[in-house]
Amino acid sequence: MISVIMPVYNAEKYLAQSIESILNQSVQDFEFIIINDGSTDTSEDIIRSFSSEKIKYFSQENAGAASARNKGIDYASGNFIVFQDADDLSLPNRFEVLLRQFTSPNIGIVHSDMLIMDENNSPEAYWQARNMEKKRMLRFFLKVGTYINGASMMLRKEVFNKLRYDTTLKIGEDTNLILHALRTWDSLHVPEPLYFYRKHSTNTTLETDDDTVILHIQKTINEHSIEDLIPEIDWKNHQVDENLSIAFAILALLLYRREIEKEGLNWYQKSLQLARGTATENFVWAIGAIITRNLPVALQLLNSYEKKDHILENYIGETLALMGEKDLALIHFQNSLLQNPDYIEPIDNIRSLGALKSYKLLDITWMKLYSTKQ
């Protein structure tokens, strides 16, 4: 059986349609747990207007979506758990498609793509997720975020045996939970838009307070060792301060590129303190020059090293690519991979070089709806 959990807070405009999209699923073996998180509008009346025996209704004082989801998990009796926000929609076959992907006991999360729509049900964008090796997920998180659309998931109930949503997070609580879950469980992606996510002016994810937005990123960084966050460094070489100075500089650059400048500056200052007077000082200054787009200086500093390891080769390539020297950049990315074939950055950079000229999608069926007249 599936347990469907829906937190509700002042969702009267979209709630009935959202509930109907759950009740109309092609798989009907589910319970529907609705948690009213202190709504002050007519949400409760709308919920009570449905007579389905599948609905189990609970209410609480307003404590946030994470708290409401946790309460739903506590009440859930199904083998699988699905979440849906009260302003979103599920396609009728969502549960059916997700459920049949659990072909291995190691798969704990199955997730799909999403269609983004506006307040008037008009399509705005297509949100594509992906599959990913566990060893790459932390770097992807630092550079982009989670590779799983949190709202689109179906999870085994066992995933939550020792895990709940972090109620201190207003944004990124699903990302935080996913990263914890993936330490133990495998995930599988369904490349279909089974979930319709509604974007509107009251979405929590539109929160503009910077500290609130980056809190889940700070927590994730604090919960992992620097060795796990920056695995490309040879951590066995016992040059502790030099290793840390390189790692902190790389972490700073990743954060700056996500426009998390305050945190990025903190890590860069730590890297400079450790690097002063050591062999890594030029590298750290070079990363600072990349951040400030002083690219000729960055290139000069990186090339000052006679012996160039995979990390230096990669950042020389990045600097050249940013300067428009893409053919030369490719040579350095290849050199980097020859030294360390598992290094993620040059792999991503080679993908980027190709995409800059032409991004070839295998599935181009969507183009039948494209019109040059639009």
LUMGUDO-505047 format. One record per residue (C-alpha): x, y, z. Coordinates in nm, 2 decimals. Last residue first. Layout:
BEGIN
DRENLUM     px     py     pz
DRENLUM      X      Y      Z
...
This chain:
BEGIN
DRENLUM     px     py     pz
DRENLUM   0.62   3.18  -3.21
DRENLUM   0.64   3.16  -3.59
DRENLUM   0.94   2.92  -3.57
DRENLUM   0.70   2.66  -3.43
DRENLUM   0.79   2.39  -3.19
DRENLUM   0.53   2.13  -3.11
DRENLUM   0.70   1.86  -3.32
DRENLUM   1.02   1.96  -3.14
DRENLUM   0.91   1.76  -2.84
DRENLUM   1.01   1.44  -3.02
DRENLUM   1.38   1.54  -3.00
DRENLUM   1.50   1.27  -2.76
DRENLUM   1.87   1.22  -2.81
DRENLUM   1.93   1.58  -2.73
DRENLUM   2.24   1.74  -2.90
DRENLUM   2.36   2.06  -2.74
DRENLUM   2.56   2.24  -3.01
DRENLUM   2.86   2.47  -2.99
DRENLUM   2.85   2.56  -2.62
DRENLUM   2.72   2.21  -2.54
DRENLUM   3.05   2.06  -2.66
DRENLUM   3.26   2.28  -2.43
DRENLUM   3.02   2.22  -2.14
DRENLUM   3.05   1.84  -2.17
DRENLUM   3.43   1.87  -2.17
DRENLUM   3.39   2.09  -1.86
DRENLUM   3.18   1.84  -1.68
DRENLUM   3.43   1.56  -1.74
DRENLUM   3.71   1.80  -1.65
DRENLUM   3.54   1.87  -1.31
DRENLUM   3.45   1.51  -1.21
DRENLUM   3.79   1.36  -1.17
DRENLUM   3.75   0.98  -1.21
DRENLUM   4.00   0.95  -1.50
DRENLUM   4.28   1.11  -1.29
DRENLUM   4.61   1.17  -1.48
DRENLUM   4.46   1.11  -1.83
DRENLUM   4.16   1.31  -1.71
DRENLUM   4.36   1.62  -1.65
DRENLUM   4.54   1.59  -1.98
DRENLUM   4.21   1.57  -2.15
DRENLUM   4.09   1.88  -1.97
DRENLUM   4.41   2.05  -2.07
DRENLUM   4.37   1.97  -2.44
DRENLUM   4.01   2.09  -2.43
DRENLUM   4.12   2.43  -2.30
DRENLUM   4.35   2.48  -2.60
DRENLUM   4.05   2.43  -2.83
DRENLUM   3.83   2.65  -2.61
DRENLUM   4.06   2.96  -2.60
DRENLUM   3.77   3.20  -2.54
DRENLUM   3.92   3.35  -2.22
DRENLUM   3.67   3.15  -2.01
DRENLUM   3.79   2.84  -2.19
DRENLUM   4.15   2.92  -2.11
DRENLUM   4.08   2.97  -1.74
DRENLUM   3.88   2.64  -1.73
DRENLUM   4.16   2.46  -1.90
DRENLUM   4.42   2.60  -1.66
DRENLUM   4.18   2.50  -1.39
DRENLUM   4.17   2.14  -1.51
DRENLUM   4.54   2.10  -1.57
DRENLUM   4.61   2.24  -1.22
DRENLUM   4.38   1.98  -1.06
DRENLUM   4.51   1.69  -1.27
DRENLUM   4.87   1.76  -1.17
DRENLUM   5.10   2.02  -1.33
DRENLUM   5.47   2.00  -1.25
DRENLUM   5.65   2.33  -1.34
DRENLUM   5.40   2.54  -1.15
DRENLUM   5.40   2.90  -1.26
DRENLUM   5.13   2.81  -1.52
DRENLUM   4.86   2.84  -1.26
DRENLUM   4.98   3.19  -1.16
DRENLUM   5.00   3.31  -1.52
DRENLUM   4.66   3.18  -1.61
DRENLUM   4.50   3.34  -1.30
DRENLUM   4.66   3.67  -1.39
DRENLUM   4.53   3.66  -1.74
DRENLUM   4.19   3.56  -1.61
DRENLUM   4.12   3.85  -1.37
DRENLUM   3.76   3.72  -1.36
DRENLUM   3.72   3.80  -0.99
DRENLUM   3.65   3.44  -0.91
DRENLUM   3.92   3.33  -1.15
DRENLUM   4.17   3.56  -0.98
DRENLUM   4.08   3.42  -0.64
DRENLUM   4.14   3.07  -0.78
DRENLUM   4.48   3.19  -0.90
DRENLUM   4.56   3.33  -0.56
DRENLUM   4.49   2.99  -0.41
DRENLUM   4.71   2.82  -0.67
DRENLUM   4.99   3.07  -0.62
DRENLUM   4.99   3.00  -0.24
DRENLUM   5.00   2.62  -0.28
DRENLUM   5.37   2.58  -0.24
DRENLUM   5.36   2.75   0.10
DRENLUM   5.43   3.10   0.23
DRENLUM   5.07   3.19   0.27
DRENLUM   4.85   2.89   0.19
DRENLUM   4.68   2.82   0.52
DRENLUM   4.56   3.18   0.57
DRENLUM   4.46   3.21   0.20
DRENLUM   4.24   2.89   0.22
DRENLUM   4.06   3.03   0.53
DRENLUM   3.99   3.36   0.35
DRENLUM   3.85   3.16   0.05
DRENLUM   3.62   2.96   0.28
DRENLUM   3.47   3.28   0.43
DRENLUM   3.45   3.45   0.09
DRENLUM   3.25   3.16  -0.05
DRENLUM   3.01   3.17   0.24
DRENLUM   2.94   3.54   0.17
DRENLUM   2.93   3.49  -0.20
DRENLUM   2.67   3.22  -0.24
DRENLUM   2.62   3.31  -0.61
DRENLUM   2.63   2.95  -0.71
DRENLUM   2.96   3.02  -0.89
DRENLUM   3.08   3.18  -0.57
DRENLUM   3.01   2.86  -0.38
DRENLUM   3.20   2.64  -0.62
DRENLUM   3.50   2.88  -0.61
DRENLUM   3.50   2.88  -0.23
DRENLUM   3.50   2.50  -0.23
DRENLUM   3.80   2.50  -0.46
DRENLUM   3.98   2.75  -0.24
DRENLUM   3.90   2.54   0.07
DRENLUM   4.03   2.23  -0.09
DRENLUM   4.36   2.38  -0.21
DRENLUM   4.43   2.53   0.14
DRENLUM   4.33   2.21   0.30
DRENLUM   4.57   2.00   0.10
DRENLUM   4.85   2.25   0.17
DRENLUM   4.77   2.25   0.54
DRENLUM   4.77   1.87   0.56
DRENLUM   5.06   1.78   0.35
DRENLUM   5.03   1.41   0.46
DRENLUM   5.01   1.28   0.10
DRENLUM   4.71   1.06   0.16
DRENLUM   4.46   1.33   0.09
DRENLUM   4.54   1.33  -0.28
DRENLUM   4.28   1.60  -0.38
DRENLUM   4.00   1.50  -0.61
DRENLUM   3.77   1.42  -0.32
DRENLUM   3.67   1.78  -0.24
DRENLUM   3.34   1.74  -0.04
DRENLUM   3.43   1.39   0.09
DRENLUM   3.77   1.50   0.21
DRENLUM   3.63   1.82   0.34
DRENLUM   3.42   1.60   0.58
DRENLUM   3.05   1.62   0.55
DRENLUM   2.78   1.74   0.79
DRENLUM   2.91   2.10   0.79
DRENLUM   2.88   2.13   0.41
DRENLUM   2.53   1.99   0.42
DRENLUM   2.43   2.23   0.69
DRENLUM   2.57   2.53   0.51
DRENLUM   2.38   2.43   0.20
DRENLUM   2.06   2.39   0.40
DRENLUM   2.10   2.73   0.54
DRENLUM   2.16   2.89   0.20
DRENLUM   1.81   3.02   0.13
DRENLUM   1.73   3.12   0.49
DRENLUM   2.05   3.33   0.51
DRENLUM   1.98   3.49   0.18
DRENLUM   1.62   3.61   0.27
DRENLUM   1.44   3.61  -0.07
DRENLUM   1.19   3.32  -0.01
DRENLUM   1.06   3.21  -0.36
DRENLUM   1.10   2.85  -0.25
DRENLUM   0.82   2.91   0.01
DRENLUM   0.58   2.95  -0.29
DRENLUM   0.34   3.25  -0.23
DRENLUM   0.39   3.43  -0.56
DRENLUM   0.33   3.12  -0.78
DRENLUM   0.50   2.82  -0.93
DRENLUM   0.29   2.51  -0.95
DRENLUM   0.47   2.17  -0.99
DRENLUM   0.30   1.92  -1.22
DRENLUM   0.42   1.57  -1.15
DRENLUM   0.45   1.27  -1.38
DRENLUM   0.67   1.45  -1.63
DRENLUM   0.86   1.15  -1.76
DRENLUM   1.22   1.06  -1.75
DRENLUM   1.18   0.81  -1.46
DRENLUM   1.49   0.83  -1.23
DRENLUM   1.61   0.56  -0.99
DRENLUM   1.76   0.60  -0.65
DRENLUM   1.99   0.38  -0.44
DRENLUM   1.97   0.38  -0.06
DRENLUM   2.21   0.42   0.24
DRENLUM   2.39   0.75   0.19
DRENLUM   2.12   0.84  -0.05
DRENLUM   1.87   0.90   0.24
DRENLUM   2.09   1.17   0.39
DRENLUM   2.12   1.35   0.07
DRENLUM   1.75   1.32   0.00
DRENLUM   1.66   1.46   0.35
DRENLUM   1.87   1.77   0.30
DRENLUM   1.73   1.82  -0.05
DRENLUM   1.38   1.79   0.08
DRENLUM   1.45   2.05   0.36
DRENLUM   1.59   2.28   0.10
DRENLUM   1.40   2.59   0.20
DRENLUM   1.23   2.65   0.53
DRENLUM   1.49   2.45   0.72
DRENLUM   1.47   2.42   1.10
DRENLUM   1.21   2.14   1.07
DRENLUM   1.47   1.90   0.92
DRENLUM   1.26   1.63   0.75
DRENLUM   1.28   1.29   0.92
DRENLUM   1.51   0.99   0.91
DRENLUM   1.58   0.69   1.13
DRENLUM   1.32   0.44   0.99
DRENLUM   1.23   0.69   0.72
DRENLUM   1.39   0.51   0.43
DRENLUM   1.20   0.20   0.55
DRENLUM   0.88   0.35   0.42
DRENLUM   1.02   0.31   0.06
DRENLUM   1.01   0.63  -0.12
DRENLUM   0.81   0.78  -0.41
DRENLUM   0.95   1.12  -0.52
DRENLUM   0.82   1.40  -0.75
DRENLUM   0.83   1.68  -0.49
DRENLUM   1.20   1.63  -0.43
DRENLUM   1.30   1.67  -0.79
DRENLUM   1.62   1.47  -0.77
DRENLUM   1.96   1.59  -0.89
DRENLUM   1.99   1.79  -0.57
DRENLUM   2.17   2.13  -0.59
DRENLUM   2.37   2.28  -0.87
DRENLUM   2.75   2.31  -0.80
DRENLUM   2.77   2.20  -0.44
DRENLUM   2.49   1.94  -0.49
DRENLUM   2.66   1.80  -0.80
DRENLUM   2.98   1.76  -0.61
DRENLUM   2.80   1.58  -0.33
DRENLUM   2.62   1.35  -0.58
DRENLUM   2.92   1.23  -0.77
DRENLUM   3.01   0.93  -0.55
DRENLUM   2.65   0.82  -0.53
DRENLUM   2.64   0.77  -0.91
DRENLUM   2.37   0.97  -1.08
DRENLUM   2.03   0.93  -1.24
DRENLUM   1.86   1.25  -1.37
DRENLUM   1.60   1.52  -1.32
DRENLUM   1.44   1.74  -1.58
DRENLUM   1.22   2.04  -1.50
DRENLUM   1.02   2.15  -1.80
DRENLUM   0.91   2.51  -1.80
DRENLUM   0.62   2.75  -1.79
DRENLUM   0.31   2.56  -1.87
DRENLUM  -0.02   2.75  -1.80
DRENLUM  -0.23   2.63  -1.51
DRENLUM  -0.33   2.98  -1.42
DRENLUM  -0.10   3.02  -1.12
DRENLUM   0.20   2.91  -1.33
DRENLUM   0.31   2.56  -1.44
DRENLUM   0.64   2.37  -1.41
DRENLUM   0.62   2.02  -1.56
DRENLUM   0.82   1.77  -1.36
DRENLUM   1.06   1.49  -1.42
DRENLUM   1.04   1.17  -1.21
DRENLUM   1.16   1.01  -0.89
DRENLUM   1.21   0.66  -0.74
DRENLUM   1.38   0.65  -0.40
DRENLUM   1.48   0.35  -0.19
DRENLUM   1.62   0.11  -0.45
DRENLUM   1.83  -0.15  -0.27
DRENLUM   1.54  -0.40  -0.26
DRENLUM   1.55  -0.41  -0.64
DRENLUM   1.27  -0.38  -0.89
DRENLUM   1.11  -0.07  -0.74
DRENLUM   1.04   0.08  -1.08
DRENLUM   0.68  -0.06  -1.08
DRENLUM   0.57   0.18  -0.81
DRENLUM   0.67   0.50  -0.99
DRENLUM   0.47   0.42  -1.31
DRENLUM   0.16   0.32  -1.12
DRENLUM   0.18   0.61  -0.87
DRENLUM   0.20   0.87  -1.14
DRENLUM  -0.06   0.72  -1.37
DRENLUM  -0.33   0.98  -1.31
DRENLUM  -0.09   1.27  -1.35
DRENLUM  -0.02   1.43  -1.02
DRENLUM  -0.10   1.80  -0.95
DRENLUM   0.04   2.08  -0.73
DRENLUM  -0.11   2.34  -0.50
DRENLUM  -0.15   2.12  -0.19
DRENLUM   0.20   1.98  -0.21
DRENLUM   0.23   1.61  -0.28
DRENLUM   0.43   1.35  -0.11
DRENLUM   0.45   0.98  -0.18
DRENLUM   0.53   0.70   0.07
DRENLUM   0.57   0.33   0.01
DRENLUM   0.50   0.03   0.24
DRENLUM   0.19   0.20   0.37
DRENLUM   0.10   0.26   0.74
DRENLUM   0.17   0.64   0.76
DRENLUM   0.08   0.82   1.08
DRENLUM   0.44   0.91   1.17
DRENLUM   0.52   0.99   0.81
DRENLUM   0.22   1.24   0.81
DRENLUM   0.36   1.41   1.12
DRENLUM   0.70   1.44   0.95
DRENLUM   0.53   1.59   0.65
DRENLUM   0.35   1.85   0.86
DRENLUM   0.68   1.94   1.04
DRENLUM   0.86   1.99   0.71
DRENLUM   0.57   2.19   0.57
DRENLUM   0.57   2.45   0.85
DRENLUM   0.47   2.47   1.21
DRENLUM   0.12   2.62   1.19
DRENLUM  -0.09   2.46   1.46
DRENLUM  -0.19   2.10   1.37
DRENLUM  -0.46   1.93   1.18
DRENLUM  -0.53   1.57   1.08
DRENLUM  -0.75   1.42   0.80
DRENLUM  -0.73   1.06   0.68
DRENLUM  -0.86   1.04   0.33
DRENLUM  -0.91   0.70   0.17
DRENLUM  -1.27   0.68   0.28
DRENLUM  -1.35   0.94   0.02
DRENLUM  -1.62   1.19   0.12
DRENLUM  -1.45   1.51   0.00
DRENLUM  -1.61   1.83   0.14
DRENLUM  -1.40   1.79   0.45
DRENLUM  -1.09   1.89   0.26
DRENLUM  -1.26   2.20   0.11
DRENLUM  -1.39   2.31   0.45
DRENLUM  -1.04   2.27   0.60
DRENLUM  -0.89   2.48   0.33
DRENLUM  -1.13   2.77   0.37
DRENLUM  -0.86   3.02   0.49
DRENLUM  -0.67   3.03   0.82
DRENLUM  -0.47   2.72   0.76
DRENLUM  -0.29   2.58   1.07
DRENLUM  -0.08   2.31   0.90
DRENLUM  -0.38   2.09   0.78
DRENLUM  -0.22   1.75   0.74
DRENLUM  -0.38   1.53   0.48
DRENLUM  -0.30   1.16   0.48
DRENLUM  -0.44   0.97   0.17
DRENLUM  -0.43   0.60   0.21
DRENLUM  -0.34   0.39  -0.10
DRENLUM  -0.43   0.09  -0.31
DRENLUM  -0.61   0.28  -0.59
DRENLUM  -0.35   0.26  -0.86
DRENLUM  -0.49   0.44  -1.17
DRENLUM  -0.49   0.76  -0.96
DRENLUM  -0.81   0.97  -0.95
DRENLUM  -0.81   1.04  -0.58
DRENLUM  -0.46   1.20  -0.61
DRENLUM  -0.55   1.44  -0.89
DRENLUM  -0.88   1.51  -0.70
DRENLUM  -0.69   1.64  -0.40
DRENLUM  -0.48   1.88  -0.61
DRENLUM  -0.79   2.01  -0.79
DRENLUM  -0.97   2.07  -0.46
DRENLUM  -0.66   2.24  -0.31
DRENLUM  -0.58   2.50  -0.58
DRENLUM  -0.73   2.83  -0.46
DRENLUM  -0.79   2.71  -0.10
DRENLUM  -0.42   2.65  -0.03
DRENLUM  -0.39   2.83   0.30
DRENLUM  -0.15   2.57   0.44
DRENLUM  -0.19   2.20   0.35
DRENLUM   0.07   1.92   0.39
DRENLUM  -0.02   1.62   0.17
DRENLUM   0.11   1.28   0.25
DRENLUM   0.02   0.98   0.03
DRENLUM   0.08   0.64   0.19
DRENLUM   0.10   0.36  -0.07
DRENLUM   0.00   0.00   0.00
